[in-house]
Amino acid sequence: MTPASPPPTPEPDDPGPLLTAHAAIVLLAALLVGAIAGILTLLSTGTAAAALLAGMTGFGVSVPVLHKLIGR
């Protein structure tokens, strides 16, 4: 006779939020930085491609910086 296996552990009912408050604040602040960089670049150069590149760069660079600056 084989020993009975323990019953499977049930899954938690609440899986938690999709984003934590810390991640949401960091991403929103980075979005603001990217938007400001893009708008200022658009106003100074007049080309949408340069503004998009500056905005995406501003967003991408500011995410890790803001993650370290904004404490949990």
Contacts in CASP RR format, 6 or more apart in sequence:
PFRMAT RR
TARGET T0000
AUTHOR 0000-0000-0000
METHOD contacts of the structure
MODEL  1
MTPASPPPTPEPDDPGPLLTAHAAIVLLAALLVGAIAGILTLLSTGTAAA
ALLAGMTGFGVSVPVLHKLIGR
19 27 0 8 1.000
22 70 0 8 1.000
22 71 0 8 1.000
22 72 0 8 1.000
25 70 0 8 1.000
26 63 0 8 1.000
26 66 0 8 1.000
26 67 0 8 1.000
26 70 0 8 1.000
27 63 0 8 1.000
29 62 0 8 1.000
29 66 0 8 1.000
29 70 0 8 1.000
30 58 0 8 1.000
30 59 0 8 1.000
30 60 0 8 1.000
30 62 0 8 1.000
30 63 0 8 1.000
30 66 0 8 1.000
31 59 0 8 1.000
33 58 0 8 1.000
33 59 0 8 1.000
33 62 0 8 1.000
33 66 0 8 1.000
34 54 0 8 1.000
34 55 0 8 1.000
34 56 0 8 1.000
34 57 0 8 1.000
34 58 0 8 1.000
34 59 0 8 1.000
34 62 0 8 1.000
35 55 0 8 1.000
37 54 0 8 1.000
37 55 0 8 1.000
37 57 0 8 1.000
37 58 0 8 1.000
38 51 0 8 1.000
38 52 0 8 1.000
38 54 0 8 1.000
38 55 0 8 1.000
39 51 0 8 1.000
40 54 0 8 1.000
41 50 0 8 1.000
41 51 0 8 1.000
41 53 0 8 1.000
41 54 0 8 1.000
41 55 0 8 1.000
42 48 0 8 1.000
42 50 0 8 1.000
42 51 0 8 1.000
45 51 0 8 1.000
END
